[in-house]
Amino acid sequence: MPIKTVEFDHPTLAASGQCSIGQAWAKVPTEQSLAQQRQSSERIKALLRQRNAAIVAHYYVDGALQDLARETGGCVGDSLEMARFGSEHPATTLIVAGVRFMGETAKILSPEKTILMPDGDATCSLDLGCPAEEFSQFCDAHPDRTVVVYANTSAAVKARADWVVTSSVGQDIVAALHARGEKILWAPDRHLGSYIQQQTGADMLLWQGSCVVHDEFKADELQALADAHPEAAILVHPESPAAVTALADVVGSTTQLIAAVGKLPTSTFIVATDQGILHDMRQRYPGKTFLAAPTAGTGGTCKSCAFCPWMAMNSLQGVEQALLHNLGAIELDTELGRAARKPIERMLQFAAAHKQASQRVQASGELARDAALFQNFGPA
């Protein structure tokens, strides 16, 4: 299978606030015909039944894989939804269609289950750009700060954190910590961290990583597309640069952007995140038009190529081989898993409490204090 080189930001402690460039590789997937996809899907369905297995897939993987996950009683969602679903589902084997940190998170929350991935080499630039040893040194240099890490990190980095967050709940958690007077050490995505800092006013020290997909969105090209479609609403993921989020009608996680399509009155949307999300949007809202936001400026060779090269490594063939031969199995040291589980569970508890509080606010019309969400958690 052919491979391609992918460059990513690799922050260095010696030059605070600056990045060196790292290089990694990604396999270029082999395309299947529709007939081959149908045949693979039928074989996989039988294997899922035989192994008491379920597929947990991210919105960014191939549409055929998303469809199969739903058809077989699995899950398609963002990182938080995947984490919840996998830990609660009765399946003894989980196929995690995404990237490695998602498989690790599934193993952390369900250590008794077999966790397989369609391709165990599928990774993430944010994970690669935040090595555990370097990050631990960074934390040690700032012991007065509460460590909050994005889900797109290794189990070892999560184990060093006080809180793990996803893009759907990160702002709420940071706002609540800020209300308690805590200073934040944030990692690894600098754009998401900056956006949350802007929205909350929190004192945040940022690791300087970035996502290879979202970092490529260009404000000037996005503005040009918006000018050509003045009726369109602009949806942007907060891992994008500040100049891009500034143009957005809605900034949010994958799940929040999908929900926005159903709430906004417009019928045309410009979407600035991985194009894998468009499959779900088009299925849910077939009468609406979705335009992929540009990822290249004037003279660029690609106007809308927002695809994660590692998410693209997930395939039906990979799922079938994983089920047949236990390929892509995720194994974690027991103590590391326990340490990483604590900040993840803290996030899940917060998310559940925040959801309940929001429902009470909607029902009563009263304002709730974010700090009240911490009553049952104690200090981080």
N, C-alpha and C positions, 0 to 999 in steps of 0.2 A: 504494500500500500504506500503511495507517495506521501511525503511529509513536507511541511513548510515551516520556515523559521518565523517566530513571533517575537517581537521586541516588547519589553515591558519596563515600567519604572521600578527601579530597585533602590530605594532610599538607603543612604549610608549615614551612620552615626557621626562620622568624622566631619561631614558637611551638613549640618542641621538645616533643614528646609530645602535641601537640594536632592536631586536624584541622579544616579548613574543609570545606564541602560543595560538591562539584562536580556539574555536571549533564551528562548525555549523553543520547543517544536510542537507541532500538532499534526496529526494524521489527516490527510484529505480523504473524506469518506467516499465510498463507492456507491453510486446511485443504483437503485432498484427500479424496475418497471412496476407499473401498478399491479400486474399479474403476480410478479414476484413478491410484492408487498403483501398481497392477499394470502398467498401461500405461506409466507413467513408468519403472518398474524395467526392463521389457523393452527399452525404447529405450536406457536407460543401459547395460545389459549389452552391447548391440551397439556403442555408442560406446566403452566401455572396451576392447573387443577391437580396434577399429579404431585406437585411439590408444596401445595398449600402456600402459594406465593402470590404477591401483589406487586404491581408496578407503581412507583411513586415518581412522577415526572415533573420537570420544571417547564414553565411556559416557553422557554427558549429552545427546547429540543425540537426535532423534526415533527411536523404535524401528524404524520402517520403514527408516530410513537405516542403522541398525546392522545390521539383517537383510541388507540389500543388500550392505554391506561384507563380511560373512562369506560370503554366497553366491557372491561373485565373487572370492574368494581374497584379500580385503583384510584389514584389521585393525580390531578394536574394542578399545580399551584406555585406559589412563591416559597421561599425558604422556610418561613414560619409555618405555612400550611403543610408543607411536606413533613416538617418535624413533628407537628401535632398528629397528622394522619398516621405516619409510620409507627409512632409509639402506641397508638390506640388500636390499630388494626389487628385482628386476630391471626393474620398470616404469620407463619414461622420463618418465611423467607421474604425479604424485600429486595426488589430490583430498583435501584435508585438511578433513574435516568437524569443525569445532570453532570456535575463535576465533583471532584474528589472530596472537597470539604463537606458536601451534602451527604455523601456516603459515610464519612466519619461521624457527622452529626447523628445520622440514623443509628450507627453502631453505639454511640455514646448513650443515646436515649433508650436503645433496645439491645443491650449487650447479649441477651440470650438468643437473639435472632440471627439468622444468616443474612448478611448484607452483601449483595452482589451488584456490580456495575457493568453496564454494557461495554465500557472500555475503562479499565482501571487507570489508564494514563491521562484521562481527561482532567485537566487542572484549571487553575484560575490565576490571572495575573496578579490579583490582589493577594492571594495566598502566597504565590511565588515571591512577591515583593515585600513580604513581611516574615523573614526567617525567625524562628522562635528564639534562637540564642541572641540575635541582635535586638529583637524586640524586648526580651527580658532585661538586657542591659539598659535599654531606653527607659523601661519602667523603674529599674533600680535607681536611675539618676533623678527620678521625680517621685519620691515615695509619698509626697503629700497629695498626690492626685488619685482620684478614683479611675480605675482602668476600665474603659468601655471599648470593646472590640466588635466590629462588624462580623456577621456570620461567615463572610467570605475569608476565613482564616483556618489554619490547621488546628487540630485538636490540642497541640502543644501551646499554641498562642491562646486559645480559649482557656486552657488551664491556668494561664498566668493572669487572666482577667477577673475583674469583679462582676462585670456584666457582659453578656453577649446580646447583641441586638440585630434586628433585620431592618431593612429600609421602611417597613410598614409600621414599626413601633419605636424605632431609634429616637426620633424627635420627642416623643412623649416621655421616654425614659430620661433623656438628657434634661428635658424641661423640669421633670420632677426632682432630679438630682440637683439641678441649679437652684430650685426652690429651697432645697435643704442647705444651700451654701457650699456645695461641694465643687471642687475644681476637677476638670476632666482631662484625662489622657486618652486620646482617641486614636484608633487605628482600624484599618489601614488606609481607607479611601479619603484623600484630601478634599475632593469635591463634595462628597456627602457630608464630611465633617464640617466643611466651611458653610454649607447650606444650613445644617442644623445649628451651628453657632450663630449664624445670621438670624435665624428664626427664633431662637431661644434667648440669645444674649449671654449664654453660658461662657465661662472661662475655659477654653479648650486648647490643649496643646496637641497638634495634629501630626501624626505619621504621614509621610508624603507619598503614599501609594496611589495608584489609579487603575481603573478598568480599561482594558485595551479597546473595548467597544465604545463605551460612553465618553471616554476622553477624546474621541475623534469627531464628535459632533461640532459643527462650526456655526457660530452665531450669524455670520454674514450670509451664509448659504441658507440657513433656516429662515432668516428674515426675507430673503429673496423668494423662497417658496411660499412663505406666508403672504407676501405681497401679491403673488400670482393666484392665491386662493384666500381672499380676504374673509370668506365665509367660514373658514376652517378654524377649529379650536386646536391649540397646540398642547400636546401632552408630553411631559418630559420626566425622565427618571432622574432623581437627585444625585446620581453618580456623574452627571454631566457637568461641564464647566459652568461657572457662574454666569457668564455671558449668555449661555444657552438657557439656563433655568430662568433668567430674567425675562425671557420672551414668552414663557409658558403661561397658559391659562390654568393648567393644573400641573403641579409637581407631586409625584408620588411613586410608591412601589408599583410593581407589576399589577398586583391585585387592585390597588387603588386606581391605577390608570384604566384598567378594564371597567371598574365600577363607574368611573367618570363618564365613560361613553354612554352608559345607560341613563345618566342623570342630566347631562347637558342637552340643550335643545337642538344644537347643530347636527347636521347629518354628515359633515366632512371633518376628518381629524388628521392632523399631522402628528406622527408618533416618533418620539426620540427615545428609543430604547432598542434592544435587540429585536430584529424583525420576526423572530420566532413567535412573539406575542400576537402578531397580526393574524395568525391562524385561529387563535381563540376568539379574538375580537370579531373576525368575519363570520365565524360560526354563531356567535351570540347575537350579532347585530347585522344580519345579511342585507338590510336595506341601507346601510351606511357605507361611506367611502373612507378608506384609510390610506394615507400617503406616508411613506417612509421618510423620515427626516434625513437630510444630507449629512454625509460624513467626510466630505472633501471640499476644499475651497476651490476658487477659480483655477482652472488648469489641472485639477486633480483627475485621476484616472477612474475614480468611482464616486458617484453621486449619492448612492444609498446602499452601502455594503455593510450595514450594521449587523453582522453575524459573529457571535463568539466562536472562534475556531475550535475550542475544546467542547463546547456544547454540541457542535456539529459532528463530533466523533461518536455520539450516541446514535445507534441504529437498531433496526429490527433484527438484523443479523447478529449484532452484539448481544441483544437480549436473549436470543435463542441459544447462542453459544454459552452464555453465562449460566443459563438454566441447565444445559446439558452437561457442562464440565466444571461448574463452580468457578468460572473465570471472573476476574475482577473482584475477588473477595476482599472485604475490608476487615482487617484485624487490628486491634488496639491493645496496648498494655492496660491491664485492669486498673492500676492506680491512676494512670493518665486519664483514662476514661472517667473515673469517678471525679477527679479534679475538674475536668472540663464540663462535667454534667452540672455542677453547682451553678455557674453563671448562666447556663442555658435554662435551667429550671427557674431561676430567678426571673428571667425574661418572660417565660411562659406564664408564671404566676402573675407577674405585672400585667401582661397582655389580657389575661382573663379578668383581673380586677378592673382594669381600665375599661374593658368592654362592658362590664356590669355597671360601672359608674356612668359611662356614657348613656347606657340604656335608662338609668335612673334619671339622669339629667333631661333626656328627651321626654320621659314620662312626667316629670315634675316641673320642668321649665326652670329649675334652679341651677346655679353654677356649683360645680364641685371643685375642691382644692386638690391640685395634683399631689401635694404632699401627703394627703390622706391615704393615697394608694400604698404608702410604705408602712402602714400601721402593723401589718402582719409579717413584715420581712425583717425588721431590725436593720442594723448597720450593714453596709456592703462589706 
